[in-house]
Amino acid sequence: MTAQLIKGAEVAREIREELKKEIAELKAKHNVVPGLVTVLVGADPASQVYVGAKEKTSQELGIYSERYDLPEKTSQKELIALIDKLNKDPKINGILVQLPLPKHLNEGEVLYAIDPKKDVDGFHPVNVGKLMIGQPDYMPCTPAGIQQLLIHSGTQIEGAEVVVVGRSNIVGKPIANILLQKAPGANATVTICHTRTRDMTFHTRRADILIVAAGKPKYITADMVKEGVVVIDVGVNEIGRTAEGKRILCGDVDFETVKEKAKAITPVPGGVGPMTITMLMMNTVRAAKVAAGLT
Ligand SMILES: NC(=O)c1ccc[n+]([C@@H]2O[C@H](COP(=O)([O-])OP(=O)(O)OC[C@H]3O[C@@H](n4cnc5c(N)ncnc54)[C@H](OP(=O)(O)O)[C@@H]3O)[C@@H](O)[C@H]2O)c1
């Protein structure tokens, strides 16, 4: 069996086209323009690329965008003061503080300072808690994108054995929580594995849907999965550079061998990655509609 490719780039394009129409309609009918601000502290090159991509996508879709590039030495007080100002700014519906922050800043306190109604990354404890109790407002973008990929690929989620490898707060735990909910596009039986899991292969071989977010290149091999599994590979690992200096990436799954056993699989790149920014845009549009009393 050679797996169906779950092409995140295509699903993302479809969702963005729909969002573009919705944004144009919001402006035409209600004079509402969703606004997203990105805040970057320091000059980490990868973060600059991510923030640039978010800004560019906002502009392509018709979302008003602002960007703050703050110096590395920005203090906690200065950053919180900026967030306070943005919390009160009616042009802004979504506030995204690019992580990771420089070491001297307290990430938890910064995320906590964002108004939960503008927390389009879904990392504020209020939004984390709402997801936990099955009343999500803003779901974290990467896990929300994974759920959309499963739905768009026609994967049977309800009743499925889902195994998640990784328990981070940004991917592993929230995707487990999303697929566990008694809700459409969910209702799965979910197992979460991590570095203290005793027998990883025992779990991964049981999975109907295997979601891997470990950050370990090609960690999941063909002998660890069963025939017909649907594999979502979240990992993004740089394993070298081309002669021109371009990054060579691979996922957490040994794509070439696992695709021979899987029913469907996401490639890296072009799988989960493109969905993350798309979900951010979706959350921003939702925040604008909520602020305008349109939902
Ligand atoms: N495509 C996207 O948009 C996107 C977004 C976010 C992340 N990512 C990628 O996804 C990967 C994971 O990101 P993350 O932020 O969730 O990573 P993270 O915070 O480093 O968490 C990794 C998790 O995987 C577990 N783990 C690591 N090695 C393991 C092993 N050998 N066996 C079992 N479990 C193992 C860790 O277990 P412990 O808790 O026991 O340490 C931890 O829970 C990274 O490659 C990242 O670049 C991609």
The ligand as an SDF file (V2000), in Angstrom:
LIG
                    3D

 48 52  0  0  0  0  0  0  0  0999 V2000
    4.4570   22.4860   11.7420 N   0  0  0  0  0  0  0  0  0  0  0  0
    4.2130   23.3460   12.7190 C   0  0  0  0  0  0  0  0  0  0  0  0
    3.5120   24.3130   12.5460 O   0  0  0  0  0  0  0  0  0  0  0  0
    4.8070   23.0700   14.0590 C   0  0  0  0  0  0  0  0  0  0  0  0
    4.3440   23.7610   15.1880 C   0  0  0  0  0  0  0  0  0  0  0  0
    4.8830   23.4510   16.4370 C   0  0  0  0  0  0  0  0  0  0  0  0
    5.8910   22.5030   16.5410 C   0  0  0  0  0  0  0  0  0  0  0  0
    6.3580   21.8910   15.4140 N   0  0  0  0  0  0  0  0  0  0  0  0
    7.4190   20.8700   15.4880 C   0  0  0  0  0  0  0  0  0  0  0  0
    6.8970   19.7470   16.1860 O   0  0  0  0  0  0  0  0  0  0  0  0
    7.9180   19.1410   16.9680 C   0  0  0  0  0  0  0  0  0  0  0  0
    7.4670   19.1200   18.4220 C   0  0  0  0  0  0  0  0  0  0  0  0
    7.3030   20.4330   18.8790 O   0  0  0  0  0  0  0  0  0  0  0  0
    6.9300   20.7750   20.3970 P   0  0  0  0  0  0  0  0  0  0  0  0
    7.0120   22.2330   20.5700 O   0  0  0  0  0  0  0  0  0  0  0  0
    5.6890   20.0370   20.7570 O   0  0  0  0  0  0  0  0  0  0  0  0
    8.2270   20.0880   21.1050 O   0  0  0  0  0  0  0  0  0  0  0  0
    8.6850   19.9980   22.6130 P   0  0  0  0  0  0  0  0  0  0  0  0
    8.1000   21.0680   23.4410 O   0  0  0  0  0  0  0  0  0  0  0  0
   10.1500   19.8020   22.5650 O   0  0  0  0  0  0  0  0  0  0  0  0
    8.0160   18.6210   23.0980 O   0  0  0  0  0  0  0  0  0  0  0  0
    8.4250   17.3960   22.5750 C   0  0  0  0  0  0  0  0  0  0  0  0
    7.6370   16.3040   23.2330 C   0  0  0  0  0  0  0  0  0  0  0  0
    8.0100   15.0800   22.6310 O   0  0  0  0  0  0  0  0  0  0  0  0
    8.4190   14.1570   23.6350 C   0  0  0  0  0  0  0  0  0  0  0  0
    9.5370   13.3890   23.1230 N   0  0  0  0  0  0  0  0  0  0  0  0
   10.7220   13.8500   22.6840 C   0  0  0  0  0  0  0  0  0  0  0  0
   11.5130   12.8300   22.3170 N   0  0  0  0  0  0  0  0  0  0  0  0
   10.8140   11.6960   22.5480 C   0  0  0  0  0  0  0  0  0  0  0  0
   11.0840   10.3320   22.3910 C   0  0  0  0  0  0  0  0  0  0  0  0
   12.2640    9.9070   21.9310 N   0  0  0  0  0  0  0  0  0  0  0  0
   10.1300    9.4620   22.7410 N   0  0  0  0  0  0  0  0  0  0  0  0
    8.9500    9.8670   23.2260 C   0  0  0  0  0  0  0  0  0  0  0  0
    8.6250   11.1640   23.3840 N   0  0  0  0  0  0  0  0  0  0  0  0
    9.5410   12.0620   23.0480 C   0  0  0  0  0  0  0  0  0  0  0  0
    8.8210   14.9870   24.8400 C   0  0  0  0  0  0  0  0  0  0  0  0
    8.6040   14.2200   25.9990 O   0  0  0  0  0  0  0  0  0  0  0  0
    8.8800   14.7580   27.5060 P   0  0  0  0  0  0  0  0  0  0  0  0
    7.6960   15.6570   27.8120 O   0  0  0  0  0  0  0  0  0  0  0  0
    8.8940   13.5350   28.3170 O   0  0  0  0  0  0  0  0  0  0  0  0
   10.1730   15.4930   27.4480 O   0  0  0  0  0  0  0  0  0  0  0  0
    7.8690   16.1860   24.7260 C   0  0  0  0  0  0  0  0  0  0  0  0
    6.6630   15.9260   25.3780 O   0  0  0  0  0  0  0  0  0  0  0  0
    9.1790   19.9620   16.7110 C   0  0  0  0  0  0  0  0  0  0  0  0
    9.9100   19.3580   15.6570 O   0  0  0  0  0  0  0  0  0  0  0  0
    8.6370   21.3040   16.2530 C   0  0  0  0  0  0  0  0  0  0  0  0
    9.5430   21.9930   15.3970 O   0  0  0  0  0  0  0  0  0  0  0  0
    5.8300   22.1430   14.1880 C   0  0  0  0  0  0  0  0  0  0  0  0
  1  2  1  0
  2  3  2  0
  2  4  1  0
  4  5  1  0
  4 48  2  0
  5  6  2  0
  6  7  1  0
  7  8  2  0
  8  9  1  0
  8 48  1  0
  9 10  1  0
  9 46  1  0
 10 11  1  0
 11 12  1  0
 11 44  1  0
 12 13  1  0
 13 14  1  0
 14 15  2  0
 14 16  1  0
 14 17  1  0
 17 18  1  0
 18 19  2  0
 18 20  1  0
 18 21  1  0
 21 22  1  0
 22 23  1  0
 23 24  1  0
 23 42  1  0
 24 25  1  0
 25 26  1  0
 25 36  1  0
 26 27  1  0
 26 35  1  0
 27 28  2  0
 28 29  1  0
 29 30  1  0
 29 35  2  0
 30 31  1  0
 30 32  2  0
 32 33  1  0
 33 34  2  0
 34 35  1  0
 36 37  1  0
 36 42  1  0
 37 38  1  0
 38 39  2  0
 38 40  1  0
 38 41  1  0
 42 43  1  0
 44 45  1  0
 44 46  1  0
 46 47  1  0
M  CHG  2   8   1  16  -1
M  END
$$$$
